[in-house]
Amino acid sequence: MNISDKNQTLWLFFIMQCFPVLTAGVVISFGGSSVLGAPLLLEKGSHIPSVTVIGKGGEAISLDTLRGRVTLISVVPQLNTPVCDEQTHRFSEGNGGLDQMMTFVTLSTNTYEDQQTFATEANIHNMTFLSDAPSFHFGTSSGLLLKQLGILHRAVLVLDYRGIIRYVEMLPMGQLPDFDHALQVSRSLLANVS
């Protein structure tokens, strides 16, 4: 990819983040190939990839540690952009108390330090923030990595207590997820655990 292609890609990403209504149905492609560059490997009924990401204190954490509780993973391309911020706030503030019974995770390629600054400034204390940077293990193993941009594609996953994916929603970059449906699936999984 030459410099002008990269600048064009970054400009397109910026427009999609700032003007989600205009770009809600946009599918990004480069030269006829998918921007994902790899097949989506997240399917209902499969385990979350057993990879390492960066967690609290900048420590490496295996996604296997999410087992044992129902978990909603909100995958956002980049915090501090309008759609990603709204997605994060809505899962934090609009979960109807589910955060007391399950785990909510925001996963992005922001550095751990940037995530902690965001969480502090946004007053979000009921979510776990995990970074896929700089290794992109999760993005690569899931097919969600947008290599050209160094970010993850927007998605929502709900895992049961065994780490098995029970809900997957892939979204156009400028579109918010179906919050109600993701939370409804989470509630039903919690009811089955009780």
N, C-alpha and C positions, 0 to 999 in steps of 0.2 A: 504494500500500500504506500503510495507516495504521499508527500506532505499535503497536497491539495485534497486528496481523497480523505485523509484523516481530518483535515479542517472541515470538509463538507460533512463528514460523519458526525463530528462534534457539534456542528451547527444544527444538524437535523435532530440530534438528541436534545439540545437546548430548546429548540422549538417545541418538541414533543412534551417536554417537561413543563414549559411555561404556558402552553396553549393546548391542554389536554382535550378540550371539546373539539377542536379542529382536527386533532390527530388521533382520536380514539380508535379508529379502525385501521390505522396505518400498519402495514407489515413492512419491516425494513428488509431490503435485500441488497446485495452487492454483486453486480455482474451476473444476476440470475441465480445466485446461490443464497441459501438462507443465512441470515446474520448469525444464527445460532451456531452454524458451522459443524454441528454434531447433532445426532438424533436426540430427542428428549428421552431420557432414560428413567424418568420418574413415572411410575404407573401405580394405580390403585392396586393394593395387594402385595407390592414389593417393599422391601426394607429401605429405609433412608440410607443413602450411601455412607459407608463406614469410613469417613475421612476426618482429617484434623482441620480445625479452624482456629481463629484467635479469639479468646474470651477475656474475661475479667483479668485485669492486671497485665494484659498482653501475653497471657499464658496459652499454650497450645491445648486445645480441648477436642476430644473425639466426639463426633455426633452420636456415638453409641451411648454417651452419658445422658442423652435425652430419654432413654428407655426408663420405664417405671412410672411415667405419668403421661396422660394425654397431653399432646403438644401441638400448638399451632405455630407454624413457621411462616412469617411474613417476609418474603424475599423482595427487596427493593433495590433498584439500580444504584441510587445515590441519595443519601440523606441530604438535607438542606436544599431540596428542590420541592416545588409545591405538591406534586402528586405523592411522592414518597413520604413527605412529612404528614400529609393528611392520612395516608394509609396507616402510618405508625401511630399517630394520635388516635385514630378511630379504634384500632385494636386495643390500645392502651386504655382509653377513656370510655369506650362504648361496649365493653364486653359483659356488662351486666353482672359483675362479680365472679365471672368464670376464672379470673386470674387468681382467685383464692383456692381453686380446685385443680388447676392445670397450669402448664407452663406456656407462656407466650414468648416467642423469639422473633427478633428482627435480625435478618441476615443480609448484609450488604458488603460491598468492597471498600467502603470507607475504612480508614485505619481505625484501630481500636480507640485511639486517643480522640479522633474525630467523633466516633460514636458516643463516647463518654461525655464529651463536651455537648453534643446534641441532647443527650438524655438529661443532663444537668440543666441546660438552658430551657428545655421543654418540660422540665419537672416530671419526667417519666421514671418511675421507680418500680413498676410492676412488670417489666419486660426484661428479658435477657438479650443483650446485644452481642452478636457474633460477627466477626469479620472474616471474609474469604480472601483478603489480601494479605500478603503479596503472592501467595502460592496458587490461588484459584482452584484448590483441590475439589471443593464442592461444585463450583461452576463447571469444571471439566468433567467430573464424574456424573453429573446430573444432566448435562447438555444445556444448562442455563447460562453458560458464560458467553458473553458477547465479546469475543477476542479483540475485535477492532476498537472497542471502546474501553476495554478493561473493566467492565461492569457485568452485573447479573441481570438477566431478563426478569421482569416482574412476575411473581407467582405467589400463590398461597398453598401451603401444604398442611394437612392435619394428620397427625400420627396417633396411633393407639398406644397403649402403655408398653407394647412390645417393640415400638419403633417401626411399625408397619404403616405405610401410607394408606390412609382411608379416604382422602380427598385431595385432589390436585386441581388448581385453577391457574391456567396460563393466560396472561392478559396482554393486550396491546400496551405498549410502553406508557401511553398517556391516559390509561383507563384505570379507575379504581376497581378493586375486587368486589365480589358479592359478599359483603360483610355478614349479612343475615344468614346466608346459606352456610358459610364456613363456621359460624358460631353454632348454628343448628346441628351440624355434623358433630361438632365438639361436644355439645350437650348430650347427644345420643350416645356417643362413646363413653361419656362419664356415667350415664345411666346404666350402661352395660357392665361397667366395672363394679358398680355398687352391689 
